[in-house]
Every structure is written in structure tokens, then in C-alpha cells.
């Protein structure tokens, strides 16, 4: 019998195998390859950790922005040094409601006792110890209300505030094709009467917020998530209506460009965009832009009601000089609206006046940086109208609000306070201004 040998490894018999001599590569020849590999992976690590990343604005209004420079907005003071609540001592009802609303929202507030006009002496002046030198403080009235997504709203506002308050060195100009032109639907009848109606712009220049931030340098050492407080005076976050931005009277650097955020589910439907129940037609925002569009712009078009506003240290000094030293003669919110628009009574002597600076003037600029107030439409904070319409100033400006509601806010904290106290989920909260296709129960 003939035997057959099978090589399971598929190699020839040893006597026929031939192997070449392998020469080992010298250490000096392999070192450059190893060095190049290490450098490549090091650069790759630096790129992923410190390289430029595109900041995406989530479409979901409940989702937070993933940006480290916006993290302070998630704290208990919403990114400000303090939140100060103005409250008359005898309005304990408002104090209780405000305390509870802040508690369910994880917000820390500090009450400041308000005084009525007849109790202020004509020679009154702030005491030196009242100067806390806060970089920025947020001041609200004790009947203020906000959406449960307030931090998400403020994160998006902060991006706009940075862009609108940054200098030209901190940003590059977006291409002209990025801008959109809209016909302004404001009229002499619908615009606030605190400004000259002849200055209402016929067209509005807008650019998406997501496009604008692509042309802005990221803050190197941010002192505030809302932008450098030395570059802005007032962030008018809570109001009862704002006009579209107008050109600055001094023709300086304040932009009238509007930043837009479309498909914002925190924005009510157009027919609900009203500051008061006795307001006739909706705000110009309703007919100028697509439904559920939020605007960010300079407050140069006339803004009313100091529901909630942040003031920088620069702005506090200017406002104290303008209204504390020089005085004022009208309702404060109207005076502030004119001041932010740059058309207050003292602007002519303030702007660029050397003699004014020598005599303590210059509250509006005095050759220095132009005043800057930034706002948003609709407001992020709004007046809450309780049952019965009880208010110490409710009869001023057109009438009493008898209906239990909060204008502009969809998932209002005050309107859902009982549900929030009992810990219901967001799916059970009531949307007080649902869309035409929606229901009053929030569906997400």
C-alpha cells in the first residue's frame, strides 16, 4: 500500500523550503515614522478638544445648548450676579407668589423693598453703602412671569446679545446674501407714541441667529454669558411691547440688524401676540415675520414696561446720572425707552459735548461709547395678570386686565404653578396660547 502525506499547513517540505534573510531596520530609520505618528495623533486630540466646533441651536425648545460659555445661565441666578425683585412691603401676596414661582424654577431671588412716590424726599440720593459694584444685575417686578423653558430661552438670547454688543474686531461681516429684507408693518397708529413716528423704518434687515454666530469669534475670557458687560447697558428681557429697531440718531455703531430664530415653539401664534387684552391688532411681529419667529435686536424702536431688565455696571452709572442726577419728568419705562432709543431730552447736550463732560455731563456718551440696550420679541419675561386684575398701576396706559392670564408666554410658570408644585410632567402643563392646530394641553 502506498502512503500519501498531507501537509495541512500548505507549506512545502522542509528540505525544499527557502527563506530569505530579514534585515532589521536601524533605530534611526524607524524613529521618524514613530515621531510622525505621535504628532499626528497629538494634533488630532487637540483638534477634537480645542479646535473650532460649530454651535448648533437645537430645534427642540426644551433642549439646552451644548456650549461651556453658556453654562452660567443654568445656575440659580440665570447667569447674573443677582436677581433683584422690587416689592412693596404691603404686597405680601405678590411676595408669596414670586417666592413660590422662583422655588419651582430653581431660581434664587432677593427682594428689594419698594417705596411709593410720596415717600421719596426731593433731596434723596443713594447711600454710599448701597453701591455693591455688581458687574450685572437682573431687576424684575414682583408680578413677573416666565416660561418654564426660561433658561433655554436665555441661552439663545445670550448668543444674540454677544453678537449685537461685540465690536467689529470680534466678528467678520456675513455675506450680503445672508440678509433678508422684510416690509415693516408698523404704522403711526400701532407704534408706541414715545418716539417720533416719522422715524419708523419701511424695511427691516434680518439675518438668522445661526448664521450670525458663525461669523463671531468665540469669547476668550468671557465675563458674562451675555457678552462683555462693558459693551452693553441694558438687556430688556421683560416688557409689554417693543418697536422694531430704528437707526441710531447719532449714526454711530449701533446696528439696526435683527437676528431671527424661526420655528421657536415658545413663541405664541401671531393672533396671540398682544401685550394687553384690550390691544386691538397684534404686534407688528405677527404680520412682518413668519409664525413662531423670535427676534433679537437693539431696543431703539421704543420699548415699554420695565417688567424685567438686566443692567451692567456701565449702564447703572449712566442711568443713575441721567435719571438720578439730571432728573426725569415722565413715566420711568417711557423715559427708559426713549433713553435706549437715544432720543431723550438731554441727548443733544450729552453726545460729544466737551463742556458737558467738564461739568459732569456725558450721560449719553460724551464722546465715549454709545449707549446700547438689547431686547427680544416676544419678551422672555412678562406681566402676570391675576384674578380680579388687582394692580397698583393697572389703570395706567389703557385699562385694567381683568382676565387671569400672562401675555406672550405659552408654558407660563404662574399659570401652571399648582401643577408644578404637585410635580406633574411637562406633558400635563397647560399651554395658554396654543397654535391653531394645538390644544391647551402641552404635547411637546
PATILUM-518122 format. One record per residue (C-alpha): residue in one letter; x, y, z. Coordinates in pm, whole numbers, padded with zeros to 5 digits, always signed. Example, Ala and Ser with C-alpha at 12.3 -4.5 7.8 and 13.67 -1.06 7.14 Angstrom:
2
A+01230-00450+00780S+01367-00106+00714
REM end
This chain:
444
X+00000+00000+00000X+00128+00345-00093X+00122+00607+00176X+00027+00970+00097X+00149+01254+00318X-00084+01557+00354X+00062+01889+00471X-00226+02063+00648X-00038+02394+00667X+00008+02417+00294X+00386+02457+00318X+00644+02260+00120X+00859+02001+00296X+01140+02142+00499X+01408+02024+00259X+01254+02230-00021X+01177+02545+00188X+01385+02858+00125X+01365+03164+00348X+01528+03497+00269X+01739+03681+00518X+01545+03954+00702X+01745+04263+00788X+01635+04457+01094X+01569+04830+01034X+01803+05057+01219X+01668+05257+01508X+01747+05588+01336X+01538+05491+01030X+01225+05389+01229X+01231+05686+01468X+01097+05946+01216X+00797+05726+01141X+00721+05685+01509X+00760+06058+01570X+00529+06146+01280X+00262+05906+01408X+00277+06055+01759X+00249+06411+01624X-00049+06315+01408X-00247+06169+01698X-00150+06462+01923X-00283+06714+01671X-00596+06505+01628X-00657+06512+02004X-00605+06889+02020X-00847+06942+01731X-01128+06745+01895X-01078+06911+02233X-00985+07269+02146X-01049+07312+01776X-01336+07517+01631X-01674+07350+01662X-01999+07457+01505X-02252+07564+01766X-02587+07413+01679X-02912+07564+01803X-03148+07275+01881X-03492+07283+01726X-03640+07138+02045X-03721+07432+02276X-03662+07209+02580X-03307+07125+02476X-03011+07318+02613X-02723+07445+02403X-02403+07249+02445X-02164+07538+02497X-01942+07581+02802X-01959+07963+02783X-02337+07945+02837X-02321+07718+03141X-02365+08002+03395X-02718+08058+03265X-02807+07723+03421X-02724+07848+03771X-02974+07983+04024X-02929+08347+03915X-02959+08278+03540X-02604+08393+03471X-02634+08728+03651X-02468+08832+03977X-02805+08880+04147X-03175+08881+04068X-03343+09170+04248X-03721+09177+04291X-03892+09512+04354X-04175+09463+04601X-04389+09698+04805X-04387+09573+05168X-04767+09557+05193X-04796+09336+04880X-04729+09012+05064X-04950+08830+04813X-04709+08908+04535X-04410+08825+04751X-04551+08479+04828X-04636+08405+04463X-04296+08527+04348X-04113+08317+04609X-04304+08004+04508X-04252+08062+04135X-03878+08108+04190X-03861+07795+04407X-04020+07563+04149X-03787+07714+03886X-03471+07674+04099X-03410+08049+04089X-03259+08249+04374X-03406+08596+04423X-03351+08887+04659X-03635+09122+04748X-03582+09497+04745X-03843+09699+04931X-04010+09946+04702X-04139+10287+04805X-04423+10499+04673X-04354+10836+04517X-04486+11044+04805X-04240+10880+05042X-03931+10992+04848X-03775+11315+04965X-03673+11554+04689X-03319+11560+04824X-03292+11180+04835X-02977+11025+04696X-02849+10666+04716X-02633+10595+05020X-02266+10506+04952X-02302+10164+05111X-02570+10073+04854X-02304+10053+04583X-02223+09682+04551X-02025+09716+04226X-02202+09422+04065X-02090+09356+03705X-02455+09299+03608X-02782+09255+03795X-03124+09147+03678X-03413+09357+03810X-03773+09235+03792X-04112+09346+03917X-04293+09128+04168X-04570+09030+03924X-04328+08895+03665X-04380+08559+03497X-04167+08338+03272X-04191+08023+03063X-04067+07700+03220X-03806+07699+02940X-03660+08027+03063X-03301+07901+03072X-03325+07763+02719X-03465+08098+02604X-03188+08290+02780X-02918+08073+02624X-03039+08166+02278X-03075+08531+02377X-02717+08529+02508X-02586+08430+02165X-02771+08723+02009X-02661+08963+02282X-02296+08873+02225X-02326+08939+01854X-02515+09266+01887X-02279+09402+02154X-01949+09282+02007X-01706+09512+01833X-01605+09482+01470X-01275+09328+01579X-01466+09036+01733X-01664+08943+01423X-01647+08928+01049X-01921+09054+00823X-02165+08791+00696X-02219+08795+00318X-02495+09023+00196X-02680+08720+00060X-02735+08608+00422X-02958+08908+00496X-03331+08917+00434X-03541+09227+00378X-03890+09244+00528X-04158+09510+00486X-04221+09666+00828X-04592+09656+00912X-04565+09913+01192X-04780+10219+01138X-04826+10554+01306X-05129+10413+01485X-04971+10091+01612X-04627+10227+01704X-04563+10349+02057X-04609+10723+02095X-04289+10776+02295X-04091+10821+01969X-04138+11026+01657X-04347+10815+01418X-04166+10963+01117X-03857+10755+01202X-04035+10419+01162X-03829+10217+00911X-04007+10096+00600X-03793+09785+00563X-03616+09565+00814X-03284+09390+00760X-03268+09046+00922X-03026+08756+00946X-03076+08414+01109X-02918+08383+01452X-02745+08060+01349X-02578+08242+01058X-02470+08544+01261X-02290+08345+01531X-02085+08166+01265X-01912+08497+01191X-01832+08582+01551X-01517+08489+01736X-01576+08278+02048X-01516+08470+02374X-01163+08416+02502X-01224+08501+02867X-01600+08553+02899X-01702+08770+03194X-02072+08709+03131X-02262+08463+02913X-02449+08761+02770X-02138+08934+02639X-01890+09173+02791X-02089+09399+03033X-01858+09687+02942X-02009+09678+02592X-02381+09698+02678X-02602+09898+02916X-02944+09728+02938X-03077+09386+02839X-03452+09450+02821X-03576+09092+02865X-03924+09166+03003X-04158+09426+02855X-04510+09485+02733X-04420+09555+02374X-04122+09672+02170X-04099+09856+01841X-03882+09746+01553X-03525+09887+01571X-03459+10225+01416X-03137+10386+01302X-02933+10549+01575X-02976+10931+01580X-02600+10976+01623X-02528+10750+01323X-02269+10561+01524X-02206+10192+01563X-02540+10067+01698X-02679+09823+01444X-03043+09805+01341X-03000+09450+01215X-03247+09196+01351X-03142+08842+01440X-03416+08584+01386X-03489+08243+01534X-03757+08065+01335X-03982+07777+01443X-03947+07873+01809X-04223+07684+01991X-04201+07921+02288X-04348+08194+02065X-04732+08208+02054X-04926+08209+01729X-04950+08550+01556X-05304+08623+01674X-05191+08588+02038X-04902+08835+02011X-05063+09111+02215X-04930+09294+02521X-05276+09366+02666X-05622+09210+02633X-05756+09550+02525X-05499+09579+02243X-05661+09585+01900X-05436+09434+01634X-05142+09209+01724X-04784+09333+01741X-04606+09411+01414X-04405+09092+01465X-04720+08892+01386X-04758+09030+01034X-04395+09105+00947X-04235+08765+01009X-04336+08401+00978X-04533+08248+01267X-04332+08139+01572X-04034+08363+01485X-03838+08523+01768X-03648+08847+01713X-03337+08987+01883X-03234+09348+01822X-03131+09678+01976X-03408+09849+02174X-03411+10162+01958X-03772+10134+01840X-03941+10225+02166X-03991+09970+02444X-04239+09990+02732X-04278+09834+03079X-03978+09751+03293X-04103+09401+03370X-03751+09262+03374X-03423+09417+03268X-03055+09350+03330X-02827+09645+03391X-02450+09639+03361X-02231+09845+03589X-02165+10080+03298X-02538+10110+03235X-02621+10160+03604X-02384+10456+03627X-02526+10612+03314X-02887+10562+03424X-02817+10695+03772X-02658+11005+03623X-02938+11056+03372X-03238+10990+03600X-03090+11042+03945X-02872+11348+03893X-03040+11518+03597X-03392+11403+03684X-03689+11295+03476X-04047+11407+03435X-04245+11122+03278X-04323+10756+03350X-03993+10576+03403X-04041+10298+03148X-04124+10552+02876X-03821+10758+02977X-03601+10447+02966X-03746+10357+02626X-03651+10699+02493X-03308+10679+02653X-03239+10342+02491X-03351+10484+02158X-03105+10772+02204X-03368+11045+02181X-03413+11155+02543X-03427+11527+02614X-03062+11552+02712X-02914+11359+02422X-02816+11668+02225X-02609+11813+02505X-02478+11471+02618X-02344+11326+02297X-01998+11457+02225X-02022+11763+02450X-01683+11852+02596X-01829+12125+02815X-02088+11875+02938X-01814+11633+03040X-01634+11901+03235X-01947+11989+03425X-02039+11629+03499X-02238+11567+03182X-02192+11299+02922X-02455+11054+03044X-02542+10958+02690X-02189+10922+02566X-01986+11242+02595X-01763+11126+02314X-01735+10778+02468X-01911+10453+02390X-02264+10483+02260X-02544+10351+02480X-02670+10005+02392X-02990+09832+02500X-03082+09492+02361X-03424+09330+02363X-03620+09039+02221X-03967+08994+02074X-04175+08847+02222X-04036+08911+02571X-03891+08629+02779X-04047+08776+03096X-04397+08922+03107X-04660+09066+03341X-04886+08812+03508X-05246+08930+03544X-05403+08763+03849X-05770+08708+03908X-05951+09037+03952X-05683+09243+03782X-05557+09396+04105X-05256+09617+04032X-05112+09935+04178X-05064+10078+03827X-05317+09869+03636X-05526+10163+03528X-05237+10344+03359X-05188+10310+02986X-05527+10193+02870X-05723+10000+03128X-05730+09708+03366X-05651+09349+03271X-05945+09155+03415X-05858+08818+03267X-05643+08565+03450X-05350+08523+03212X-04994+08610+03117X-04941+08754+02772X-04669+08621+02539X-04581+08312+02750X-04703+07969+02643X-04594+07741+02928X-04627+08007+03197X-04493+07924+03543X-04764+08129+03717X-05044+07972+03512X-04907+07623+03583X-04798+07691+03939X-05028+07437+04102X-04924+07167+03857X-04556+07244+03911X-04598+07236+04290X-04751+06889+04259X-04468+06776+04031X-04653+06697+03709X-04458+06627+03392X-04425+06868+03103X-04686+06673+02908X-04951+06777+03160X-04874+07150+03160X-05125+07388+03008X-05028+07589+02701X-05232+07907+02739X-05160+08030+02384X-05172+07715+02166X-05146+07721+01790X-05444+07680+01562X-05372+07309+01537X-05281+07263+01903X-05470+07208+02226X-05436+07368+02564X-05265+07056+02695X-04898+07071+02604X-04798+06791+02373X-04424+06861+02342
REM end
